[in-house]
Protein backbone atom coordinates (compact mmCIF):
# COMPACT_ATOMS: atom_id res chain seq x y z
CA UNK A 1 0.00 0.00 0.00
CA UNK A 2 1.30 3.43 -0.93
CA UNK A 3 1.14 6.61 1.11
CA UNK A 4 1.11 9.73 -1.03
CA UNK A 5 1.23 13.40 -0.10
CA UNK A 6 -0.29 15.76 -2.66
CA UNK A 7 -0.50 19.53 -2.76
CA UNK A 8 -2.52 21.16 -5.51
CA UNK A 9 -2.03 24.91 -5.93
CA UNK A 10 -4.18 26.92 -8.35
CA UNK A 11 -2.42 29.93 -9.89
CA UNK A 12 -3.80 32.87 -11.82
CA UNK A 13 -7.01 33.04 -9.83
CA UNK A 14 -6.81 36.67 -8.75
CA UNK A 15 -7.18 35.62 -5.08
CA UNK A 16 -4.72 34.43 -2.43
CA UNK A 17 -7.23 32.06 -0.81
CA UNK A 18 -7.26 28.45 -2.04
CA UNK A 19 -9.70 26.81 0.39
CA UNK A 20 -12.57 26.69 -2.11
CA UNK A 21 -10.33 24.77 -4.52
CA UNK A 22 -9.16 22.41 -1.78
CA UNK A 23 -12.76 21.74 -0.76
CA UNK A 24 -13.72 20.82 -4.35
CA UNK A 25 -10.70 18.53 -4.63
CA UNK A 26 -11.72 16.79 -1.41
CA UNK A 27 -15.16 16.08 -2.83
CA UNK A 28 -13.36 13.85 -5.35
CA UNK A 29 -11.71 12.01 -2.44
CA UNK A 30 -15.02 11.60 -0.61
CA UNK A 31 -16.37 9.64 -3.58
CA UNK A 32 -13.55 7.08 -3.38
CA UNK A 33 -14.18 3.86 -1.50
CA UNK A 34 -10.78 2.17 -1.93
CA UNK A 35 -8.53 4.85 -0.46
CA UNK A 36 -8.11 6.64 2.85
CA UNK A 37 -7.08 10.25 3.13
CA UNK A 38 -6.21 12.92 5.67
CA UNK A 39 -6.38 16.66 5.11
CA UNK A 40 -3.41 18.53 6.61
CA UNK A 41 -2.74 22.28 6.73
CA UNK A 42 -0.26 22.04 3.85
CA UNK A 43 -1.59 19.20 1.70
CA UNK A 44 -3.44 15.90 1.72
CA UNK A 45 -2.15 12.43 2.58
CA UNK A 46 -3.73 9.58 0.62
CA UNK A 47 -3.31 5.87 1.41
CA UNK A 48 -4.15 2.96 -0.89
CA UNK A 49 -3.28 1.33 -4.19
CA UNK A 50 -0.78 3.55 -6.03
CA UNK A 51 -2.46 3.25 -9.42
CA UNK A 52 -5.83 4.26 -7.94
CA UNK A 53 -4.26 7.16 -6.03
CA UNK A 54 -2.59 8.50 -9.18
CA UNK A 55 -5.93 8.33 -11.04
CA UNK A 56 -7.61 10.29 -8.25
CA UNK A 57 -4.82 12.88 -8.15
CA UNK A 58 -5.25 13.38 -11.90
CA UNK A 59 -8.95 14.10 -11.33
CA UNK A 60 -8.12 16.48 -8.48
CA UNK A 61 -5.53 18.29 -10.62
CA UNK A 62 -8.27 19.23 -13.10
CA UNK A 63 -10.61 20.73 -10.49
CA UNK A 64 -8.98 24.20 -10.27
CA UNK A 65 -9.01 24.51 -14.07
CA UNK A 66 -12.74 23.87 -13.97
CA UNK A 67 -13.06 26.72 -11.48
CA UNK A 68 -11.20 29.21 -13.66
CA UNK A 69 -7.56 28.79 -12.60
CA UNK A 70 -5.18 29.59 -15.44
CA UNK A 71 -2.39 27.39 -14.08
CA UNK A 72 -2.16 24.54 -11.57
CA UNK A 73 0.94 23.31 -9.76
CA UNK A 74 0.61 19.81 -8.29
CA UNK A 75 3.33 18.37 -6.06
CA UNK A 76 3.33 14.65 -5.28
CA UNK A 77 5.47 12.76 -2.75
CA UNK A 78 5.17 8.94 -2.82
CA UNK A 79 6.14 6.48 -0.07
CA UNK A 80 5.70 3.03 -1.63
CA UNK A 81 7.09 0.57 0.91
CA UNK A 82 6.99 -3.07 -0.16
CA UNK A 83 8.98 -4.88 2.53
CA UNK A 84 6.13 -4.62 5.07
CA UNK A 85 2.66 -3.16 5.47
CA UNK A 86 2.60 0.57 6.08
CA UNK A 87 -0.15 3.04 6.91
CA UNK A 88 -0.58 6.70 7.80
CA UNK A 89 -1.47 5.77 11.35
CA UNK A 90 1.44 3.33 11.65
CA UNK A 91 3.96 5.93 10.54
CA UNK A 92 2.69 8.40 13.15
CA UNK A 93 2.62 5.77 15.90
CA UNK A 94 6.19 4.75 15.09
CA UNK A 95 7.41 8.28 15.77
CA UNK A 96 5.20 8.76 18.82
CA UNK A 97 6.53 5.55 20.38
CA UNK A 98 10.04 6.96 20.11
CA UNK A 99 9.21 10.25 21.80
ZATORPA-337642 format. One record per residue: residue in one letter; x, z, y of N, C-alpha, C in turn. Coordinates in steps of 0.2 Angstrom, whole numbers, padded with zeros to 4 digits, always signed. Layout:
// residues N
AXZYXZYXZY ...
//
This chain:
// residues 99
X+0004+0000-0006+0000+0000+0000+0004+0000+0006 X+0003-0004+0011+0007-0005+0017+0004+0000+0023 X+0008+0002+0027+0006+0006+0033+0008+0001+0039 X+0004-0001+0043+0006-0005+0049+0003-0002+0055 X+0008-0002+0060+0006+0000+0067+0005-0007+0071 X+0000-0007+0075-0001-0013+0079-0003-0011+0086 X-0001-0015+0091-0003-0014+0098-0004-0021+0100 X-0010-0021+0103-0013-0028+0106-0014-0027+0113 X-0010-0031+0117-0010-0030+0125-0013-0036+0128 X-0019-0036+0131-0021-0042+0135-0017-0042+0141 X-0015-0048+0143-0012-0049+0150-0016-0054+0154 X-0015-0054+0160-0019-0059+0164-0026-0058+0165 X-0028-0051+0165-0035-0049+0165-0037-0047+0172 X-0032-0046+0177-0034-0044+0183-0036-0036+0184 X-0034-0033+0178-0036-0025+0178-0030-0022+0174 X-0029-0016+0176-0024-0012+0172-0027-0008+0166 X-0033-0008+0166-0036-0004+0160-0037-0009+0154 X-0036-0006+0148-0036-0010+0142-0041-0007+0137 X-0044-0002+0139-0049+0002+0134-0054-0002+0132 X-0057-0006+0136-0063-0011+0133-0061-0016+0128 X-0054-0018+0129-0052-0023+0124-0050-0019+0117 X-0047-0013+0118-0046-0009+0112-0052-0007+0108 X-0057-0005+0112-0064-0004+0109-0067-0010+0105 X-0066-0016+0108-0069-0022+0104-0064-0023+0098 X-0058-0022+0098-0054-0023+0093-0055-0018+0087 X-0057-0012+0089-0059-0007+0084-0065-0008+0081 X-0070-0012+0084-0076-0014+0080-0074-0019+0074 X-0069-0023+0075-0067-0027+0069-0065-0022+0064 X-0061-0017+0065-0059-0012+0060-0064-0009+0057 X-0069-0007+0061-0075-0003+0058-0079-0007+0053 X-0078-0014+0053-0082-0018+0048-0078-0018+0042 X-0072-0016+0041-0068-0017+0035-0069-0011+0031 X-0070-0013+0024-0071-0007+0019-0065-0006+0015 X-0060-0010+0015-0054-0010+0011-0048-0007+0014 X-0048-0005+0021-0043-0002+0024-0045+0004+0028 X-0040+0008+0029-0041+0014+0033-0037+0013+0040 X-0039+0016+0045-0035+0016+0051-0036+0022+0055 X-0031+0023+0060-0031+0028+0065-0029+0026+0072 X-0033+0027+0076-0032+0026+0083-0027+0031+0086 X-0022+0029+0089-0017+0033+0093-0017+0031+0100 X-0014+0035+0104-0014+0034+0111-0010+0027+0113 X-0005+0025+0109-0001+0019+0110-0002+0013+0105 X-0007+0014+0101-0008+0009+0096-0013+0011+0091 X-0013+0007+0085-0017+0009+0079-0013+0008+0073 X-0014+0013+0069-0011+0013+0062-0016+0011+0057 X-0014+0006+0053-0019+0003+0048-0015+0004+0041 X-0019+0006+0036-0017+0007+0029-0021+0003+0024 X-0017-0001+0020-0021-0004+0015-0016-0010+0012 X-0020-0015+0009-0016-0021+0007-0014-0025+0013 X-0007-0027+0012-0004-0030+0018-0007-0037+0020 X-0009-0041+0015-0012-0047+0016-0019-0046+0020 X-0023-0041+0018-0029-0040+0021-0028-0037+0028 X-0023-0033+0029-0021-0030+0036-0019-0036+0041 X-0015-0040+0038-0013-0046+0042-0019-0050+0044 X-0024-0051+0040-0030-0055+0042-0034-0052+0047 X-0034-0045+0047-0038-0041+0051-0034-0041+0058 X-0028-0041+0058-0024-0041+0064-0025-0048+0068 X-0025-0053+0064-0026-0060+0067-0033-0060+0070 X-0038-0057+0067-0045-0057+0070-0045-0052+0077 X-0041-0047+0077-0041-0042+0082-0037-0046+0088 X-0032-0050+0086-0028-0053+0091-0032-0058+0096 X-0037-0061+0093-0041-0065+0096-0046-0062+0101 X-0048-0056+0100-0053-0052+0104-0052-0053+0111 X-0046-0051+0114-0045-0051+0121-0046-0058+0124 X-0044-0064+0120-0045-0070+0123-0053-0072+0124 X-0056-0069+0119-0064-0070+0119-0067-0066+0125 X-0063-0061+0128-0065-0057+0134-0062-0060+0140 X-0059-0065+0140-0056-0068+0146-0049-0067+0147 X-0045-0064+0143-0038-0063+0144-0034-0070+0144 X-0030-0071+0148-0026-0077+0148-0020-0077+0143 X-0018-0071+0141-0012-0070+0137-0013-0064+0133 X-0010-0064+0127-0011-0058+0123-0004-0057+0119 X-0002-0051+0120+0005-0049+0117+0003-0044+0111 X+0005-0046+0105+0003-0041+0099+0010-0040+0096 X+0011-0033+0095+0017-0030+0092+0015-0027+0085 X+0018-0029+0080+0017-0026+0073+0023-0023+0070 X+0022-0017+0068+0027-0014+0064+0025-0012+0057 X+0028-0015+0052+0026-0014+0045+0030-0009+0041 X+0027-0005+0037+0031+0000+0032+0028-0002+0026 X+0031-0006+0022+0028-0008+0015+0033-0005+0010 X+0031+0001+0008+0035+0005+0003+0033+0003-0004 X+0037+0001-0009+0035-0001-0015+0038+0004-0021 X+0042+0008-0019+0045+0013-0024+0040+0019-0026 X+0036+0020-0022+0031+0025-0023+0025+0025-0018 X+0019+0028-0020+0013+0027-0016+0015+0031-0009 X+0012+0028-0004+0013+0030+0003+0006+0030+0007 X+0005+0035+0011-0001+0035+0015+0001+0037+0022 X-0004+0036+0027-0003+0039+0033-0002+0047+0033 X-0007+0049+0029-0007+0057+0029-0001+0059+0025 X+0001+0056+0020+0007+0058+0017+0013+0058+0021 X+0014+0053+0025+0020+0053+0030+0020+0059+0035 X+0014+0060+0037+0013+0066+0042+0015+0072+0038 X+0012+0073+0033+0013+0080+0029+0020+0080+0027 X+0024+0075+0025+0031+0075+0024+0035+0078+0029 X+0034+0076+0036+0037+0079+0041+0035+0086+0043 X+0028+0087+0042+0026+0094+0044+0029+0099+0039 X+0030+0097+0033+0033+0102+0028+0040+0104+0029 X+0043+0099+0033+0050+0101+0035+0051+0104+0041 X+0046+0105+0045+0046+0109+0051+0046+0117+0050 
//
